[in-house]
Amino acid sequence: MARRITFMQAINEALAQEMERDPTVVVFGEDVVGGSGSAGVMDAWGGVMGVTKGIYDKHPGRILDTPISESAFVGAAVGAAASGLRPVAELMFVDFMGVCFDQIFNQGAKLRYMFGGKAKVPMVIRTMWGAGIRAASQHSQALYPIFTHIPGLKVAIPSSPYDAKGLLIQAIRDDDPVIFFENKVLYTMEGDVPEESYAIQFGEASVLRDGDDVTIVAIGRMVGMAMAAAAELEGEGISCEILDPRTTSPLDEETIYESVERTGRLVAVDESYPRCSLASDIAALVAQNCFASLRAAPRMVTAPHAPTPFAPSLEDAYVPGPDAVAAAVRKVVGAAAPA
């Protein structure tokens, strides 16, 4: 049975249901508990955005506050996972990866390989990403291409409450380390989400809109931008097919290729920087594997190769929007912009 809840509530529900189902699931991070358990405090803070609020009282020994040391608690997550637990660590902002990157890409990502498949590291790192809340350049980056680049890591980027719950449940049950990207602007987004537990398999893209003229592959918050652009372009007689990869590692290349082979055109929409981005990766894959089907060169829509601005007007211009997506689509189909 489905009801409308927010993206944030969907994540909270996934955590609560998995902790109830599996006693090895533990949660820790900075201020996920806060003052809960002390006199006069009614509930845990639930992290900086309150995502895990309400879970502490159900599992007080399994939700733990950590020191303000990302290298310490991410390292602890790797060790806990290798020792038989299923930790979910909250890296408050993905921008803080710099102080715990060794624990992620040299330890967590490599243990299974280095022990010949005999070791498992079933951990999840939940982290916030993206511009849009005036948090400036040190708290607004889209760094999922870095993690996608690393063998041994899986990367999930939900774009809706439904996907947020299903992908997080799958991430917790997975035996490999998963970096779970939550766009902070989407936390209040509402959508239909089943009450029961369900998992969305990694590596299966979602076809959100059928179309004939161009394939738009959009990631995370950019899915909404692509949908808005497609609605505008429909009035101009341009039919857009929209794909949401949902996970970038593994990436559902087959669905992308099938769509491009039919439409003959690709626009990749990605909030990350343009160099070595997911958009550039997808464009390269399509150019290499679908060249004979292409009617136009693939185009990318990304943020500029610059830090995220703090000024609200500049940040709004920095984030790719429906107008930028629509302009790229018009170019690949050879259509002129409306007067």
Buried (B, 14 or more C-beta within 10 A) or exposed (E): EEEEBBBBBBBBBBBBBBBEEEEBBBBBBBBBBBBBEEEEEEBBBBBBBBBBBBBBEEBEEBBBBBEEEBBBBBBBBBBBBBEEBBBBBBBBBBBBBEEBBEBBBEBBBBBBEEEEEEBBBBBBBBBBBBBBEBBBBEBBBBBBBBBBBBEBBBBBBBBBBBBBBBBBBBBBBBEBBBBBBBBBBBBEBEBEBBEEBBBBEBBEBBBBBEBEBBBBBBBBBBBBBBBBBBEBBEEBEBBBBBBBBBBBBBBBBEBBBBBBBEBBBBBBBBBBBBEEBBBBBBBEBBBEBBEEBBEBEBBBBBBEEEBBBBEEEEBEEBBBBBEBBBBBBBBBBEBEEEE
